[in-house]
Amino acid sequence: MPSHVPHSSGLQRLIAQLAPLLIVCAVVFALPVLLNNDFLLNKVARYLVLGILTVSLGMSWGFGGILNLGQAMSFGLGSYAMAMALKLKTVPVHTGASGLPDFMVWNNVQHLPWFWEPFRSLSFAIAAGLIVPALVAAALGWFMFRGRVTGVYVSIITLATMVVINLVIIDQQSYTGGFNGITDLAQLEIFGVAFDAYGRATYYLVAGCVLLSLLVAFAFTRTKAGLIVQAIRDHESRVRYFGYDVALYQIFVFALSAAIAGLAGMLYTVVMEFASPTFLGVQLSLSVVVWCAVGGRQSLVGAFLGAVLVAGMQGALSESAAFLETWTLVMGALFVLVVLFLPKGLAGLAQVVLRWIVQRRHAAGRGVAQGVGQTEGST
Amino acid sequence: MDQFIEQIVTGLSIGSILLLVALGLSIIYGSMGIINLAHGEFVMLGAYAAWVFHTYLGLGLLASLVPIFLVVAAFGWVIERYVLSLLNNRPLDTILATWGVGIMLQQAVRLMVGSELRYVQLPPALSDSMSVFGIPVSSYRVFLFVVSIALFGATWLLMNRTTVGMKLRAIIQDRSVAASFGINAKRVYALTFAYGAGLAGLAGALVSPLKSVSPDMGTGYVVDAFMVVVLGGVQSLAGTVASAFILGELSGGIAFLQNDTVAKAIVLLAIVVLIRFRPEGLFTARVRA
């Protein structure tokens, strides 16, 4: 038993850092064994997907310092990509000559629009669900970060962009289903496995993606690029003086985060069985920011848990409308308090408590004679 | 030709509403560096205040403007004093805090007066229309135009010709030096935020007869107002005015040719492209580090 704070090797530290992530994922994978209720499992899958979305925001906000208030834009784009492919797989009741989606028939569209055509291929749709959000983010990032726009400006522009895309989707009813979104979808089928929204397969698909995106995000934060991104967050001009292309790294983390959000969006369509303009609404986008802040913006696992717990709690309370309204009020107050007094969220709080426990144990090991006051100094 | 003039007048009308809403936002952002996401909720509070004064006290809209300004400004003062002043060196976090405050205000209003749409009556004296360049225009819209210009003038005077304004400008330049000259920065910030909030409240009250009043009415306004501030650049009141009317004319014009949504999308696209080349906004000569 070491009597000092151990100077752990790189590998030990890696394991210590990975441990919370792996524990959380193990719980996620084990849940279906304990929870023998397909309806509940579907709900949990939904919260897990929102967790992935929140992790993607944590990447750009917590690690890159880019507060993207329009994170749901990437989410929505991914969700629509999946919905478009699944819509074309349905055998609709009211269709035109070439199997047009029903809402197009209602809007007197004669031919499938050109941008819908490639979505007949599922692999194209899945690729698009990742690449389109990343490209949109990269383009937006190019304009913003090359123009050296930072901080609050970025937040407003991302928010405004999302609002406008949302309006365009609602406006172009004949091509996007408008306000109603795209409903009555076929089931996702990959390699002969059908993903029923209420089936185990879907749950494990989501759980696998949780593990994947947490690992990708974790790995990124430990690469050189990830470290530079964090350095930019802490002191942008100093990194620039070192000769790094600051904008390039910012664009990269912005686009990567958008791609993960796109993945979450695609999964959301599978779990919810529709796509709707609310998926890229202000409400959702700002909720993601709350979850991330409450969970801990600089901790990937914290952000994930923040989303699952807060969204889950909200879901559980939403049975009664009156309760839900009070809940929103409480939520707002909680959020303000977290921002004011817990800038690192619950993950930061957990860290403080953990450190305190470790210090207490060391102090006890050393014996009372050395005095309690000295424990303050060790880090 | 008539149609052209009509478009110009419509654009001016849209622009004056944009200016009303953006003015408070611009002051707060320009002087304190705070993006006030609760701004839309201040607008909403102003609109509800107009409704309350009219329904329960029988006050007309024009008579209740001053009390509305004071009530919403008081809200702003409290929020600055007890929330934002705790976030001195964390500008990104002020976005979050103001947003949280916004949710609470919106939800509190929803719980207290319900989410039904409310309507505020046009002032009877301004309910007819008048002729501008041979085009019939609602008198109320002309009134809004005049009020927005007047409020801009008052704000400009306040910033540039009064002691409070001078202190504020000193703090913007260098807070610690200003403080060492005996300027109470906390008090000036609180007053500035209260003034910006009061302006938002006035904007809400003034637009309430044109649109219905609901708890979530603020969201739509606030995004448009942000675009005005981004285009106009910070620390430039004149820039805010110019960009409000440019955006008003643009939206009016494109909306005439296409529709509202397309207009918004094109305007946003233009702003994003512009930011690449003039990140400091259209009308700012230089930026201080």
Interface residues (C-beta under 8 A of the other chain):
Chain A: G65 L67 L69 L140 W142 F143 M144 R146 G147 R148 V149 G151 V152 Y153 S155 I156 I157 L159 A160 T161 V163 V164 I165 L167 V168 I170 D171 V282 L286 V289 V290 A293 E325 T326 T328 L329 M331 G332 A333 F335 V336 V339 L340 P343
Chain B: Y29 G33 I35 V83 L86 L87 R90 P91 L92 D93 I95 L96 A97 W99 G100 V101 G102 I103 M104 Q107 A108 R110 L111 T219 V223 F226 M227 V229 V230 N259 T261 V262 K264 A265 L268 I271 V272 V273 I275 R276 F277 R278 P279
